[in-house]
Amino acid sequence: MYLHLGTDTMIRTKDILGIFDLDTSTISKWTRDTLRRAELEGRVVNVCTDLPKSFVVMNGKKPTIYISQISASTLKKRSGYIDDIKNI
């Protein structure tokens, strides 16, 4: 299954490590440092045309972080994450 992040960007849901709200998660210094380091290493992909609201961490040889203008809750719903929890 694929998840649309905005501006013609689709990612495979099985490769998602986490979907995070940008406002609440960047309170932590560790998260800010991790995002900054990933950006310096060229592992951040900005798919926003508007104010960023969330980021998605993807698994892979070189983990990638996608910055999206779609809220984390909407992305979680679209990914089927909420449906999986209801079936447990």
DOPADREN-343542 format. One line per field, with one value per residue: residue number from 0; residue in one letter; chain; x, y, z of N, C-alpha, C, CB in turn. Coordinates in steps of 0.1 Angstrom, whole numbers, plus 5000, padded with zeros to 4 digits. Glycine has a CB too. Example, Ala and Ser with C-alpha at 12.3 -4.5 7.8 and 13.67 -1.06 7.14 Angstrom:
% residues 2
k: (0_1)
r: (A_S)
c: (A_A)
n_c1: (5132_5128)
n_c2: (4943_4978)
n_c3: (5078_5071)
ca_c1: (5123_5137)
ca_c2: (4955_4989)
ca_c3: (5078_5071)
c_c1: (5132_5129)
c_c2: (4967_5000)
c_c3: (5078_5079)
cb_c1: (5113_5141)
cb_c2: (4955_4994)
cb_c3: (5090_5057)
% end
This chain:
% residues 88
k: (0_1_2_3_4_5_6_7_8_9_10_11_12_13_14_15_16_17_18_19_20_21_22_23_24_25_26_27_28_29_30_31_32_33_34_35_36_37_38_39_40_41_42_43_44_45_46_47_48_49_50_51_52_53_54_55_56_57_58_59_60_61_62_63_64_65_66_67_68_69_70_71_72_73_74_75_76_77_78_79_80_81_82_83_84_85_86_87)
r: (M_Y_L_H_L_G_T_D_T_M_I_R_T_K_D_I_L_G_I_F_D_L_D_T_S_T_I_S_K_W_T_R_D_T_L_R_R_A_E_L_E_G_R_V_V_N_V_C_T_D_L_P_K_S_F_V_V_M_N_G_K_K_P_T_I_Y_I_S_Q_I_S_A_S_T_L_K_K_R_S_G_Y_I_D_D_I_K_N_I)
c: (A_A_A_A_A_A_A_A_A_A_A_A_A_A_A_A_A_A_A_A_A_A_A_A_A_A_A_A_A_A_A_A_A_A_A_A_A_A_A_A_A_A_A_A_A_A_A_A_A_A_A_A_A_A_A_A_A_A_A_A_A_A_A_A_A_A_A_A_A_A_A_A_A_A_A_A_A_A_A_A_A_A_A_A_A_A_A_A)
n_c1: (5008_5004_5012_5001_5019_5018_5022_5027_5041_5046_5048_5059_5039_5048_5074_5075_5087_5078_5053_5051_5040_5050_5049_5046_5065_5090_5097_5114_5149_5165_5151_5151_5179_5183_5168_5181_5207_5201_5192_5216_5230_5217_5194_5168_5137_5118_5084_5066_5045_5034_5030_5049_5036_5040_5063_5077_5093_5113_5123_5153_5184_5196_5181_5153_5138_5107_5092_5061_5031_5007_4987_4998_4979_4961_4977_4983_4957_4952_4972_4963_4969_4953_4931_4944_4949_4923_4916_4930)
n_c2: (4988_5023_5057_5089_5119_5145_5170_5153_5131_5098_5072_5039_5022_5001_5007_5027_5041_5058_5084_5117_5146_5178_5201_5192_5172_5184_5197_5184_5184_5164_5154_5177_5179_5155_5158_5181_5170_5150_5166_5179_5157_5152_5137_5145_5152_5176_5180_5200_5227_5246_5256_5234_5205_5179_5151_5122_5093_5071_5037_5021_5016_5040_5059_5080_5112_5126_5157_5170_5188_5179_5170_5150_5133_5129_5117_5093_5082_5078_5060_5036_5029_5034_5018_4993_4992_4990_4965_4948)
n_c3: (5000_4994_5005_5002_5004_4996_4970_4947_4958_4968_4991_5003_5025_5041_5046_5065_5094_5113_5120_5126_5145_5137_5153_5180_5184_5180_5202_5218_5223_5214_5191_5175_5170_5157_5133_5123_5118_5100_5079_5072_5063_5039_5039_5042_5028_5015_5009_5009_5000_5014_5049_5069_5086_5095_5099_5083_5090_5072_5066_5055_5037_5039_5060_5054_5058_5054_5049_5054_5045_5053_5080_5108_5120_5099_5080_5093_5094_5067_5061_5072_5097_5120_5115_5118_5145_5156_5149_5166)
ca_c1: (5000_5011_5007_5004_5024_5016_5030_5030_5050_5040_5058_5053_5035_5055_5087_5073_5090_5070_5047_5052_5036_5061_5049_5048_5078_5102_5099_5126_5162_5170_5144_5156_5192_5182_5163_5192_5218_5196_5192_5230_5234_5209_5184_5155_5130_5107_5074_5057_5043_5028_5036_5050_5029_5044_5074_5076_5107_5113_5133_5161_5198_5199_5168_5149_5127_5099_5085_5048_5021_4995_4988_5002_4967_4955_4986_4980_4944_4954_4981_4956_4974_4942_4924_4951_4947_4910_4915_4938)
ca_c2: (5000_5036_5068_5102_5129_5158_5174_5141_5122_5086_5063_5026_5022_4991_5012_5038_5038_5067_5096_5126_5160_5187_5210_5186_5164_5192_5203_5177_5188_5152_5154_5188_5176_5144_5164_5189_5161_5143_5176_5181_5145_5151_5127_5152_5155_5185_5179_5210_5239_5254_5254_5220_5201_5166_5144_5108_5086_5059_5028_5019_5016_5054_5063_5093_5119_5134_5168_5171_5199_5172_5167_5136_5125_5126_5107_5080_5076_5074_5048_5024_5026_5035_5006_4981_4992_4986_4950_4940)
ca_c3: (5000_4993_5012_4995_5013_4990_4958_4938_4965_4973_4998_5006_5040_5049_5049_5074_5108_5122_5115_5138_5144_5137_5165_5193_5185_5179_5215_5223_5217_5206_5178_5167_5166_5147_5121_5117_5113_5087_5068_5068_5055_5027_5040_5044_5015_5018_4999_5012_4993_5025_5062_5073_5098_5100_5092_5082_5090_5064_5068_5043_5039_5043_5064_5049_5065_5045_5056_5047_5049_5057_5095_5112_5122_5086_5074_5100_5090_5053_5061_5077_5111_5129_5112_5123_5159_5159_5147_5175)
c_c1: (5009_5004_5011_5007_5022_5025_5035_5041_5042_5051_5051_5051_5044_5070_5087_5077_5082_5065_5046_5047_5048_5061_5052_5061_5090_5105_5112_5138_5167_5164_5149_5170_5192_5178_5174_5203_5213_5196_5207_5235_5227_5199_5170_5149_5118_5096_5063_5057_5038_5036_5037_5043_5034_5057_5072_5090_5105_5125_5141_5175_5202_5185_5165_5138_5120_5091_5072_5039_5008_4997_4992_4990_4961_4964_4984_4967_4945_4962_4974_4960_4963_4933_4930_4949_4933_4908_4922_4929)
c_c2: (5012_5047_5081_5113_5143_5160_5162_5132_5111_5078_5050_5026_5012_4996_5024_5033_5046_5079_5105_5140_5169_5196_5204_5178_5172_5200_5197_5181_5176_5152_5165_5185_5165_5150_5173_5180_5154_5153_5178_5169_5143_5141_5132_5156_5164_5185_5189_5222_5250_5251_5239_5216_5187_5161_5129_5102_5073_5050_5026_5018_5030_5059_5078_5099_5128_5145_5171_5183_5192_5168_5152_5127_5121_5115_5093_5074_5071_5061_5035_5021_5025_5022_4993_4980_4987_4971_4942_4936)
c_c3: (5000_5001_5005_5005_5008_4979_4951_4945_4971_4980_5001_5021_5048_5053_5060_5088_5118_5115_5127_5135_5146_5149_5178_5195_5185_5192_5221_5216_5209_5192_5169_5162_5155_5134_5114_5111_5100_5076_5063_5060_5042_5027_5043_5030_5019_5006_5002_5002_5002_5038_5065_5086_5104_5093_5093_5081_5082_5066_5055_5047_5044_5047_5060_5057_5055_5053_5048_5053_5054_5072_5097_5114_5109_5079_5080_5096_5076_5052_5065_5091_5121_5128_5118_5138_5163_5157_5157_5187)
cb_c1: (4990_5014_5012_4991_5039_5018_5041_5036_5058_5032_5063_5063_5021_5057_5094_5059_5105_5078_5033_5067_5024_5062_5035_5036_5078_5102_5087_5124_5172_5167_5129_5156_5200_5173_5151_5198_5221_5181_5186_5239_5233_5219_5187_5156_5125_5112_5068_5060_5034_5013_5027_5065_5014_5033_5087_5067_5112_5112_5127_5158_5206_5206_5166_5145_5133_5089_5094_5040_5019_4992_4975_5010_4957_4954_5001_4980_4933_4960_4993_4958_4984_4933_4922_4966_4949_4900_4920_4949)
cb_c2: (5000_5039_5068_5107_5127_5169_5183_5146_5130_5078_5070_5015_5019_4978_5017_5043_5041_5071_5093_5127_5162_5195_5216_5177_5154_5202_5201_5162_5192_5139_5155_5201_5171_5134_5173_5198_5150_5138_5189_5183_5133_5149_5117_5164_5143_5200_5165_5216_5238_5251_5261_5216_5199_5156_5149_5103_5085_5063_5014_5029_5013_5062_5063_5091_5128_5126_5181_5158_5208_5159_5171_5136_5132_5139_5112_5083_5087_5085_5051_5013_5037_5047_5004_4982_5006_4993_4947_4949)
cb_c3: (5012_4979_5027_4987_5015_5001_4962_4925_4975_4963_5010_5002_5041_5041_5037_5074_5110_5134_5108_5142_5155_5125_5165_5196_5174_5167_5225_5221_5228_5214_5180_5175_5178_5152_5123_5129_5124_5090_5073_5080_5064_5016_5051_5053_5007_5020_4999_5026_4980_5026_5073_5074_5094_5098_5097_5070_5104_5049_5073_5032_5026_5032_5079_5034_5077_5037_5057_5047_5038_5049_5102_5125_5130_5077_5075_5116_5090_5045_5069_5068_5115_5127_5097_5120_5165_5150_5133_5181)
% end
